[in-house]
Amino acid sequence: MKQNKHACTYPQCGWSFKRFEHLKRHMLVHSGERPHGCPYPGCGKRFSRTDNFHAHYRTH
């Protein structure tokens, strides 16, 4: 089995990725950064990834 070349350096995480972009996206989990806020009145939910934000927003 081929090993992924971009490993997460966060202690005891163990995740690795084939593409650097995917590692970068994954690191948002550890940083807690959530720059995408739902503008729906009274919602207040925030997301680290735009795809998760868009999926959520469609539920309103």
C-alpha positions, -999 to 999 in steps of 0.1 A, spaced: 0 0 0 14 34 -9 19 58 19 5 94 16 33 120 16 16 148 35 13 139 71 -5 159 98 21 170 124 -5 176 152 3 153 182 -14 119 180 -35 128 149 -21 102 125 -39 115 94 -20 118 61 -30 130 26 -19 125 -10 -24 162 -17 -10 192 3 -43 211 -2 -62 183 17 -37 185 46 -42 223 47 -79 219 48 -76 192 75 -54 215 97 -85 238 102 -99 210 124 -70 215 148 -68 253 146 -105 258 154 -107 285 127 -142 289 114 -142 319 90 -175 311 72 -205 323 92 -241 316 83 -259 349 75 -293 335 81 -310 356 109 -307 339 143 -286 310 131 -250 319 142 -234 287 130 -198 289 117 -178 266 94 -142 260 86 -149 248 51 -170 265 24 -185 232 12 -199 225 47 -212 261 49 -230 258 16 -245 224 25 -258 239 58 -271 271 41 -293 250 17 -312 237 48 -326 271 56 
